[in-house]
Amino acid sequence: MNDELKSSASSQETRFSAEVAAKAARKLRVQRHAKQGVWFGLGMFGLIGWSVAVPTILGAMLGLWWDKRHPGAHSWTLALLVAGLVVGCANAWHWIAQEDKAMHDDSEDDDE
C-alpha cells in the first residue's frame, strides 16, 4: 500500500513539474515575441482592411467605367463591386491563415 502512495505522489509531482515547465516556456516565448504587441496587431488589422478595401474599390470603379461605356439592363457596378469584395475577403482569409500558420509553427518550434 505504501508503494502505491509513493508512485501516485511521484506521478503527481511529474505532472506538476511538466505543467510548470510548460507555463514557464510559454512565458519565455511571449517575452521573446513581446515586440509583436499592439503595433503588430494594428498593422495586421490595417493590412487586412486594405486587402479587402482595394479590390472592392477597384471593382466598383471598373463597374462604373463599364456602365458608362456600355449601358445595359444589368448594373456592372454592383456586380464588380461584389466580385471585388469576394476577392478582397479571399485575400484577407489568405493573410489570416498565413499568420495563423506562422504562429502555430513558432509555438511548435519553441515546444521542441
C-alpha positions, 0 to 999 in steps of 0.5 A, a space after each residue: 500500500 505504501 508503494 502505491 502512495 509513493 508512485 501516485 505522489 511521484 506521478 503527481 509531482 511529474 505532472 506538476 513539474 511538466 505543467 510548470 515547465 510548460 507555463 514557464 516556456 510559454 512565458 519565455 516565448 511571449 517575452 521573446 515575441 513581446 515586440 509583436 504587441 499592439 503595433 503588430 496587431 494594428 498593422 495586421 488589422 490595417 493590412 487586412 482592411 486594405 486587402 479587402 478595401 482595394 479590390 472592392 474599390 477597384 471593382 466598383 470603379 471598373 463597374 462604373 467605367 463599364 456602365 458608362 461605356 456600355 449601358 445595359 439592363 444589368 448594373 456592372 457596378 454592383 456586380 464588380 463591386 461584389 466580385 471585388 469584395 469576394 476577392 478582397 475577403 479571399 485575400 484577407 482569409 489568405 493573410 489570416 491563415 498565413 499568420 495563423 500558420 506562422 504562429 502555430 509553427 513558432 509555438 511548435 518550434 519553441 515546444 521542441 
